[in-house]
């Protein structure tokens, strides 16, 4: 996944930096909130249940803070395959969510933060390198 951002117009919300559409932002926030409610870890079955409820349009929330939805109960619908492809898989690959193969659970992770620090260090290394000598 590629994250493109404008440092002069950086949103306050990490989800708006990571995801391309408002719908993805909403679904990702709901997923993270659901995992937090379960003490930071959910089973594979619970994840599947969440994705199925989304797919069927049966997920109801009042947690959306954007207008015109603020304070209202809203039904959320999102294709199950797209949920796995565009939300969960990128969150796993970036280190926001971890999957434990042995316990078959998803957990919130701090690896995303560590990778962002590592990327910053890679840039500093490149920044400090001597330039190539071009032949004329």
ZIBEL-V420052 format. One record per residue. N is the residue number from 1. OMEGA is omega as a letter, one per 20 degrees, with the letter a starting at -180 (none if undefined). Layout:
n=[N;N]
omega=[OMEGA;OMEGA]
This chain:
n=[1;2;3;4;5;6;7;8;9;10;11;12;13;14;15;16;17;18;19;20;21;22;23;24;25;26;27;28;29;30;31;32;33;34;35;36;37;38;39;40;41;42;43;44;45;46;47;48;49;50;51;52;53;54;55;56;57;58;59;60;61;62;63;64;65;66;67;68;69;70;71;72;73;74;75;76;77;78;79;80;81;82;83;84;85;86;87;88;89;90;91;92;93;94;95;96;97;98;99;100;101;102;103;104;105;106;107;108;109;110;111;112;113;114;115;116;117;118;119;120;121;122;123;124;125;126;127;128;129;130;131;132;133;134;135;136]
omega=[a;r;r;r;r;a;r;r;a;r;r;a;a;a;r;r;a;a;a;a;r;a;r;r;a;a;r;r;r;r;a;r;r;r;r;r;a;r;r;a;r;r;r;r;r;r;r;r;r;a;r;r;r;a;a;a;a;r;a;a;r;a;a;a;a;r;j;a;a;r;a;r;a;r;a;r;r;a;a;a;r;r;a;a;a;a;a;a;r;r;r;a;r;r;r;r;r;r;r;a;a;a;a;r;r;r;r;a;r;a;r;r;a;r;r;r;r;r;r;r;r;r;r;r;r;a;a;a;r;r;r;r;r;r;a;none]
